[in-house]
């Protein structure tokens, strides 16, 4: 599952970078963060508490900074596990650019969930991840505002965000458009047979394999039919 987005923060680039590198700011900005501990120069151990289904539970994991180019670029990887053995693995990059005194922050990453309920589809997981990301950047804007004592805003602040007592409240993702609700027949078969272990990413891979096998079978069938047709003398 891939996620990406862009936010505009009304603060200088270096000030935004400093906030992203400040553990005290991260404790206030990361939704549901219960603990953050530096294990090494570029390795952090974190504990998150998610309160709402389908991702409800406490997750413990590590964030490793793989590449850091002050103050413009950061690459990181995430490994974690939840109370119900729900594994979470991912990686991402963050780019910062300054424009007219504001900071344009672009992020892109991928997440893979394991052993999740069959009710959690890829669009649902992506919607939840996007809302959590939005909560983080809005909280980051609040931290910048409190530091500067002036107006700091994000570009994607139209939708309400709820956060209570440090717990994550996942806002339900927006309703899917009609074209998003259409599920390919191969994916329906995979889910019906349960051969993807209810893992959205694994289900997509199995559906792709079935489509490929179907195309190969069709090709072989056409070849067989061709060998049975009478030849002209």
C-alpha positions as CSV (number, residue, x, y, z in Angstrom):
1,X,0.0,0.0,0.0
2,X,1.5,3.3,-1.1
3,X,0.7,6.7,0.4
4,X,1.9,10.2,-0.5
5,X,1.0,13.8,-0.1
6,X,2.2,17.4,0.1
7,X,1.8,19.9,2.9
8,X,2.6,23.6,3.1
9,X,3.8,24.9,6.5
10,X,4.0,28.7,7.1
11,X,7.5,28.5,8.6
12,X,11.1,28.7,7.4
13,X,12.6,25.4,6.2
14,X,15.2,25.1,8.9
15,X,12.6,25.7,11.6
16,X,10.5,22.9,10.2
17,X,13.5,20.6,10.0
18,X,14.4,21.3,13.7
19,X,10.8,20.5,14.8
20,X,10.9,17.2,12.9
21,X,14.2,16.4,14.6
22,X,13.0,17.4,18.1
23,X,11.9,14.5,20.3
24,X,9.8,16.8,22.5
25,X,7.9,18.1,19.4
26,X,7.4,14.5,18.1
27,X,5.9,13.5,21.5
28,X,3.3,16.2,21.1
29,X,2.7,15.8,17.3
30,X,2.6,12.1,16.7
31,X,-1.0,10.8,17.3
32,X,-1.2,8.3,20.0
33,X,2.5,8.3,20.8
34,X,3.0,6.8,24.3
35,X,6.8,6.5,24.2
36,X,9.8,7.4,22.1
37,X,13.3,6.3,23.0
38,X,16.5,6.8,21.1
39,X,18.4,3.5,20.9
40,X,21.2,4.7,18.6
41,X,22.1,7.8,16.7
42,X,19.5,7.1,13.9
43,X,17.3,4.4,15.6
44,X,14.3,5.1,17.7
45,X,11.9,2.8,19.6
46,X,8.3,4.0,19.7
47,X,5.0,2.8,21.1
48,X,1.7,3.9,19.6
49,X,-1.8,3.4,21.0
50,X,-4.5,3.1,18.4
51,X,-8.1,3.1,19.8
52,X,-10.4,2.5,16.8
53,X,-10.9,-0.6,14.7
54,X,-9.7,-2.0,12.4
55,X,-6.3,-1.0,13.6
56,X,-7.1,-0.9,17.3
57,X,-4.3,-1.9,19.7
58,X,-0.9,-0.9,21.0
59,X,2.0,-1.1,18.5
60,X,5.7,-1.2,19.4
61,X,8.4,-0.8,16.8
62,X,11.5,0.8,15.5
63,X,12.1,3.7,13.2
64,X,15.5,3.8,11.5
65,X,16.8,6.8,9.7
66,X,18.6,5.4,6.6
67,X,19.6,8.6,4.9
68,X,19.6,12.2,6.2
69,X,20.5,15.3,4.1
70,X,20.1,18.4,6.2
71,X,17.8,20.2,5.9
72,X,16.1,18.9,2.7
73,X,15.7,15.1,2.7
74,X,15.1,12.1,5.0
75,X,14.7,8.4,4.3
76,X,13.4,6.0,7.0
77,X,12.2,2.5,7.5
78,X,9.6,1.2,10.0
79,X,9.2,-2.2,11.6
80,X,6.6,-3.0,14.3
81,X,4.2,-5.4,15.8
82,X,0.8,-5.1,17.6
83,X,-0.9,-6.8,20.4
84,X,-2.7,-9.2,18.0
85,X,0.4,-10.0,16.1
86,X,-0.5,-7.4,13.5
87,X,2.9,-6.7,11.8
88,X,3.5,-3.4,10.3
89,X,6.5,-2.7,8.0
90,X,7.1,0.3,5.8
91,X,9.5,2.8,4.4
92,X,9.3,6.4,3.3
93,X,11.0,9.6,2.3
94,X,10.4,13.3,3.2
95,X,11.4,16.2,1.0
96,X,11.5,19.8,2.2
97,X,11.7,22.8,0.0
98,X,11.3,26.5,0.9
99,X,9.2,28.9,-1.2
100,X,8.4,32.5,-0.3
101,X,9.2,31.9,3.3
102,X,7.0,28.8,3.6
103,X,8.1,25.2,3.6
104,X,6.7,22.7,1.1
105,X,6.9,19.2,2.7
106,X,6.3,16.2,0.4
107,X,6.2,12.7,1.7
108,X,5.9,9.3,0.0
109,X,6.0,5.8,1.4
110,X,4.7,2.3,1.5
111,X,3.1,0.3,4.3
112,X,2.4,-3.4,4.6
113,X,0.1,-4.9,7.2
114,X,0.0,-8.5,8.3
115,X,-2.7,-10.7,9.9
116,X,-5.4,-8.0,9.7
117,X,-9.1,-8.6,9.6
118,X,-10.7,-9.4,6.2
119,X,-12.8,-6.3,6.7
120,X,-9.7,-4.1,6.2
121,X,-9.4,-3.4,2.5
122,X,-6.6,-1.5,0.9
123,X,-8.7,1.7,0.4
124,X,-9.7,1.6,4.1
125,X,-6.1,1.2,5.3
126,X,-4.9,3.9,2.9
127,X,-7.7,6.3,4.2
128,X,-6.8,5.6,7.8
129,X,-3.1,6.2,7.1
130,X,-3.8,9.5,5.3
131,X,-5.9,10.7,8.2
132,X,-3.2,9.8,10.8
133,X,-0.7,11.6,8.6
134,X,-2.9,14.6,8.5
135,X,-3.3,14.7,12.3
136,X,0.5,14.6,12.6
137,X,1.1,17.6,10.3
138,X,-1.7,19.6,11.8
139,X,-0.2,19.0,15.2
140,X,3.2,19.9,13.9
141,X,1.8,23.2,12.6
142,X,0.4,23.9,16.1
143,X,3.9,23.3,17.5
144,X,5.4,25.7,15.1
145,X,2.7,28.2,15.9
146,X,3.4,28.0,19.6
147,X,7.1,28.4,19.0
148,X,6.8,31.4,16.7
149,X,3.7,33.0,18.3
150,X,2.3,33.6,14.8
151,X,0.0,32.0,12.3
152,X,1.2,28.6,11.0
153,X,-1.1,26.6,8.8
154,X,-1.1,23.5,6.7
155,X,-2.5,23.3,3.2
156,X,-4.8,20.3,3.9
157,X,-6.7,21.6,6.9
158,X,-10.3,21.4,5.6
159,X,-11.3,18.2,7.4
160,X,-11.8,17.9,11.2
161,X,-9.3,16.0,13.3
162,X,-10.0,14.5,16.6
163,X,-7.4,13.6,19.2
164,X,-8.1,12.8,22.8
165,X,-5.7,12.1,25.7
166,X,-2.9,11.0,23.4
167,X,-5.0,8.2,21.8
168,X,-5.4,7.9,18.1
169,X,-9.0,8.4,16.9
170,X,-9.1,7.4,13.2
171,X,-11.6,9.4,11.3
172,X,-13.4,7.0,8.9
173,X,-12.0,7.4,5.4
174,X,-14.2,9.2,2.8
175,X,-16.8,7.2,1.0
176,X,-15.4,5.4,-2.0
177,X,-16.5,6.5,-5.5
178,X,-18.4,4.0,-7.5
179,X,-15.3,3.1,-9.6
180,X,-13.3,2.4,-6.4
181,X,-15.9,0.0,-5.1
182,X,-15.7,-2.3,-8.2
183,X,-13.6,-5.3,-7.1
184,X,-12.1,-7.4,-9.9
185,X,-13.5,-11.0,-10.1
186,X,-10.0,-12.5,-9.5
187,X,-9.7,-10.5,-6.2
188,X,-13.2,-11.6,-5.2
189,X,-12.2,-15.3,-5.8
190,X,-9.0,-14.8,-3.8
191,X,-10.9,-13.4,-0.8
192,X,-13.6,-16.0,-1.1
193,X,-11.1,-18.9,-1.0
194,X,-9.0,-17.1,1.7
195,X,-5.7,-17.9,-0.1
196,X,-4.4,-14.4,0.6
197,X,-4.5,-15.0,4.4
198,X,-6.7,-11.8,4.6
199,X,-3.6,-9.7,3.9
200,X,-4.6,-7.0,1.4
201,X,-1.1,-6.9,-0.2
202,X,-0.9,-10.7,-0.5
203,X,-4.5,-10.8,-1.9
204,X,-3.4,-8.4,-4.7
205,X,-0.4,-10.5,-5.5
206,X,-2.5,-13.7,-5.7
207,X,-5.1,-12.0,-7.9
208,X,-2.3,-10.9,-10.3
209,X,-0.9,-14.5,-10.4
210,X,-4.4,-15.8,-11.3
211,X,-4.8,-13.3,-14.1
212,X,-1.4,-14.2,-15.5
213,X,-2.2,-18.0,-15.3
214,X,-5.6,-17.3,-17.0
215,X,-3.9,-15.5,-19.9
216,X,-1.3,-18.3,-20.3
217,X,-4.1,-20.9,-20.2
218,X,-6.1,-19.0,-22.8
219,X,-3.0,-18.8,-25.1
220,X,-2.3,-22.5,-24.8
221,X,-6.0,-23.3,-25.5
222,X,-5.9,-21.2,-28.6
223,X,-2.7,-23.0,-29.7
224,X,-4.4,-26.3,-29.1
225,X,-7.5,-25.3,-31.1
226,X,-5.2,-24.2,-33.9
227,X,-3.6,-27.6,-34.1
228,X,-7.0,-29.2,-34.5
229,X,-8.3,-27.1,-37.3
230,X,-8.1,-28.7,-40.8
231,X,-5.2,-27.5,-42.9
232,X,-5.6,-26.5,-46.5
233,X,-4.1,-28.8,-49.0
